[in-house]
Amino acid sequence: MRFSVIDIECTGGKWGAEKIIDVAVFVMEDGEIVDQFISLVNPQMAIDPYVTKLTGITNKLVRTAPKFYELAKRLVKITKGTTFVAHNIGFDYRIFQQEFEQFGFDFHRATLDTIPYCERIFPEWENYGLKTVAKELGLVNSARHRAEGDARLTVDLLRILLQKDRHSYLDKVFVSKLASEQRNPFKEQVKNLQNKVGIYYIYNEVGEPIYIGSSKDLQNSVNRHFVADNKLALALQADAHRLEVEYIGNEAIAQIQYKQTVDAQRPMYNNAKKRDFLNFGLFTEPKKSTMVEYVRVYPIRYKAPQFYFEGPKALYEFLQRVMMNEALDPFTFLLDKDREYYFKHTKNLQWKARARELPISRLREYMFPQEGTLVGPGRKDNEKCAILIEGGRILGYTYFYLATDGVNKSQLKKRMVGIEHDTYAVGIIHHFYSKGYLKLLEE
C-alpha cells in the first residue's frame, strides 16, 4: 500500500477562506519514502500575524513562492493511487479540496487519520497531538509547525503504527475498501457523498430507525459501520435494511438536527454514553432565578446546563468577555476551583469590577445576535444556508443563492424549515458563530 503523508500550514483567518502557505508530501511504500514534494506557497493574501509567530513564515517569505495552481499538477500526480495520510486529517484534506475547488478540480483520495489510528494502538495516552507523539515515542521534530517537520514526524509515527498493528486495525477500520464492499448494501447510495455534511438514518426491516448519525463525510461514516467487526457493528449490519441520507451541507444545522432527532427517537444502536459535540456546561446560580449571582463549570454528565460549550477554553473565554463587559468580578462570579481554571485558560486582562450579578437574559444575549439572519455554507457551490433569529430565538433555516435570490427575510421565513429552540441548539449556533463559520448577514 502506498501512502501520501501530508502536512500543510495556512494563512489563518476565517473558516473557508484559508489558503496554503507551506506544503509537504512524503510518499511511503513498504516503510520507505519513495517520493517527496516540499514547497512554500504564495497564498495571494495576507498571513495572520499569529500564524507568522507560530510558523516563522512571513508575507515576504512567500511573495516569490509559486502559487497553488502552479503546484496543483504535481500534487495530483504525486498523490495519485495513494492513501492521503495526515495527523488530524479533517483540516488538511478540507483545505486541499478547498484549494483545488478554486479552479474546478474535484480532488478525492482514500484517507487515513493517524489520530484515531494512534488511539487504537496507544489507548493509554492522555492526548494525541504531535508534541505528545514526539515525547512518548522519542521522535524528533526538527521543524515544529512547519509542513516538512510535521510531515516527517507523521511519517515516523505511521511506520511505528504499522509495525505495532498486530490486530490489523488499519485493514479493519480505517482504509479497507474490500470488506466495506462485501458487507455494505448501501455503497452505491453513498458513493458520491464523500466530504458531504449531513445526517443518515439506518432502518430495520419493519421501518424503525435503528441508528442515526451526523457526519462531515457521509460516505466514510456510513461505510465505517460495515467495515467494523466488533459485536455491536455486526449486530447493526445484520439488522440494517434501508438507508436514508439527508444532505444538509451546513455543520451547525446538521449538529442541531442530529441531537434533536436522536433525543426524540432514541434508536437502539445509538450509544447513550457517546459524548455530544458540546460536552461542557455553564450552570447559573441561584437555580431558577432570573438573576445570576455566580456560575459553575462542569463537564456535562447527567444534568442539563443553562449554556453548552465545546470545551473549557471556549467557555472560560466566553465568561471573560461577559465579565469584562458587565464589570463583574471573577473572584465573586466564579467559585474557587472554577477561578483556578479560568486564569489557566484565559489571557491576563484587568478591569474595574462594579456589578455583583446580571440578568440571565443578558447572559443569553452574548451567545449570538438576537435579531437577524446568520449565513453559512449550503449544499452546493454559491448556495448559502440562512438561519433566522428573532427575539433571541432560533426560528429555522433555509437555503438561498445570494447572487440571484437577494435577501428578503419574509420570503426566507416562508421557505424555512423550523428548528426547535433549545439550550443545546443555542450552544451550537454560538459555537459556529464564534468560530466565523456562521456570519451575520447585513441587510
C-alpha positions, -999 to 999 in steps of 0.1 A, spaced: 0 0 0 13 35 -9 7 64 15 10 101 8 18 116 42 9 153 41 11 184 62 2 220 54 4 254 70 -22 280 62 -27 318 63 -53 315 91 -83 338 91 -120 330 85 -132 294 81 -134 286 44 -111 314 33 -78 299 45 -50 294 19 -20 271 19 14 287 26 35 256 32 31 220 19 50 188 23 42 154 8 61 122 15 51 91 -5 57 60 16 57 24 4 68 -6 24 80 17 52 103 37 29 100 72 14 99 68 -24 90 103 -34 85 137 -19 75 173 -26 81 203 -3 73 239 -11 63 273 2 31 286 -15 22 322 -23 -14 325 -9 -20 358 -27 -34 372 6 -20 383 40 -9 358 66 -24 361 100 2 375 125 -5 346 149 4 322 121 36 341 114 46 340 150 38 302 152 55 291 119 80 318 112 65 322 77 62 358 67 44 376 39 78 385 25 90 349 26 61 336 4 60 366 -20 81 349 -46 69 313 -39 48 295 -66 11 299 -64 -11 269 -56 -23 264 -92 13 262 -103 18 233 -80 -15 216 -85 -5 192 -113 25 179 -93 3 174 -62 -23 155 -81 4 133 -97 23 125 -65 -8 116 -46 -25 95 -74 -31 60 -63 -22 66 -27 -40 70 6 -39 106 18 -25 105 54 -24 133 79 -25 139 117 -60 154 121 -69 148 85 -101 168 86 -82 201 84 -55 192 58 -79 173 35 -105 201 37 -80 227 28 -66 206 -1 -100 202 -16 -108 239 -10 -77 249 -29 -85 226 -59 -121 237 -60 -109 273 -68 -102 262 -103 -128 235 -107 -109 203 -99 -126 177 -77 -98 163 -55 -106 129 -39 -83 103 -23 -87 75 2 -79 89 36 -62 78 68 -62 99 100 -32 90 123 -50 103 154 -77 76 156 -52 51 145 -29 62 174 -59 59 198 -62 22 188 -25 14 192 -18 36 222 -51 38 241 -34 48 274 -22 82 262 -39 114 275 -38 132 242 -25 126 207 -11 159 195 22 157 176 40 172 206 28 143 227 36 118 199 72 130 198 76 129 236 60 95 241 79 78 212 112 96 214 108 111 180 125 143 169 107 171 150 134 193 135 108 220 124 77 222 145 47 240 129 63 237 95 49 214 69 81 194 63 89 189 100 54 179 110 50 156 79 83 139 86 72 133 122 39 118 109 59 95 86 79 82 116 46 78 135 29 59 107 59 35 105 56 27 142 18 23 140 21 -1 110 48 -21 128 27 -24 160 -6 -31 143 -9 -68 151 -47 -67 151 -49 -52 116 -68 -21 127 -57 -4 95 -74 -30 73 -105 -35 95 -114 1 103 -96 29 85 -89 24 49 -101 -11 39 -125 -9 9 -129 -46 2 -146 -55 35 -168 -25 31 -179 -35 -4 -186 -71 7 -208 -62 37 -221 -27 28 -255 -29 10 -255 9 6 -222 15 -11 -237 27 -43 -261 50 -24 -232 69 -7 -205 67 -33 -209 104 -43 -212 117 -7 -175 120 2 -170 151 24 -207 159 23 -222 172 55 -255 157 67 -274 131 87 -280 95 78 -307 71 91 -304 33 91 -337 14 93 -345 -22 101 -369 -44 81 -401 -30 98 -391 6 91 -378 16 126 -347 38 128 -320 17 145 -291 42 141 -289 79 133 -256 95 126 -242 130 118 -211 135 97 -189 159 77 -182 129 54 -213 109 48 -197 83 26 -169 75 50 -192 74 81 -218 51 65 -190 28 52 -173 25 86 -204 8 100 -199 -20 75 -161 -23 78 -160 -26 116 -163 -62 130 -170 -56 167 -201 -72 183 -222 -40 181 -212 -33 145 -220 -68 133 -255 -67 150 -262 -34 133 -251 -48 99 -274 -78 104 -304 -55 112 -298 -28 86 -324 -29 58 -327 6 44 -306 38 44 -319 74 41 -294 103 38 -303 139 45 -277 161 28 -276 193 48 -244 210 38 -241 231 70 -224 217 101 -244 238 126 -277 227 112 -266 190 110 -255 191 146 -288 205 158 -309 182 137 -289 152 148 -291 159 185 -328 167 185 -337 137 163 -317 112 184 -331 126 216 -366 122 203 -363 88 187 -336 70 208 -325 45 181 -314 12 196 -278 13 183 -271 49 192 -248 47 222 -262 67 251 -227 71 266 -213 87 234 -203 123 241 -222 151 224 -204 176 202 -209 202 231 -199 185 263 -191 213 288 -218 232 306 -222 266 323 -246 263 353 -260 296 368 -268 301 405 -292 305 422 -312 280 402 -344 291 386 -336 328 394 -338 355 368 -306 370 382 -272 353 381 -250 358 412 -223 332 403 -217 304 378 -203 269 379 -185 250 352 -187 212 347 -183 185 321 -219 175 312 -229 141 326 -265 139 338 -278 174 345 -285 198 316 -268 232 319 -282 266 311 -254 270 284 -235 245 263 -199 248 251 -174 226 232 -148 227 260 -134 246 289 -113 270 269 -142 283 248 -164 285 280 -139 305 301 -131 328 272 -168 335 269 -171 342 306 -141 366 304 -158 386 277 -191 387 297 -174 397 330 -153 424 314 -182 439 295 -205 437 325 -179 448 351 -183 416 371 -156 404 395 -141 369 387 -134 365 424 -171 366 433 -187 354 400 -166 322 400 -161 297 427 -126 288 439 -119 258 416 -135 275 386 -114 306 392 -82 285 390 -92 270 357 -104 304 344 -70 320 349 -54 290 333 -75 292 301 -77 330 296 -55 360 290 -45 381 319 -69 411 314 -78 436 341 -109 457 346 -127 476 374 -155 455 388 -187 472 399 -216 447 394 -223 417 416 -249 400 394 -266 402 360 -299 390 345 -297 356 329 -314 372 298 -284 394 295 -261 364 296 -281 348 268 -276 379 246 -238 372 244 -244 338 227 -253 352 193 -270 382 177 -306 385 190 -321 396 156 -311 389 121 -300 362 97 -269 341 101 -254 327 70 -230 298 64 -222 272 38 -250 254 19 -252 222 0 -237 235 -33 -212 260 -46 -225 295 -41 -255 283 -22 -259 297 14 -277 283 44 -297 310 62 -306 306 99 -333 330 111 -331 346 145 -359 367 161 -361 379 197 -331 358 206 -349 326 194 -338 303 166 -367 301 142 -354 278 115 -332 276 84 -335 276 46 -312 278 16 -307 306 -10 -284 320 -36 -272 354 -26 -264 365 -62 -298 356 -76 -323 354 -47 -312 385 -28 -322 388 9 -359 390 17 -364 379 53 -402 375 49 -397 352 19 -369 333 37 -393 327 67 -420 313 44 -394 288 29 -377 279 62 -376 245 80 -385 251 116 -360 243 144 -369 236 180 -353 264 200 -335 248 230 -303 254 250 -283 229 230 -292 245 197 -282 279 212 -249 264 221 -243 250 186 -252 283 169 -229 302 194 -200 277 187 -201 281 149 -208 318 150 -178 325 173 -156 304 150 -166 325 120 -183 296 102 -217 315 105 -218 352 98 -244 379 104 -259 389 71 -260 427 67 -295 435 54 
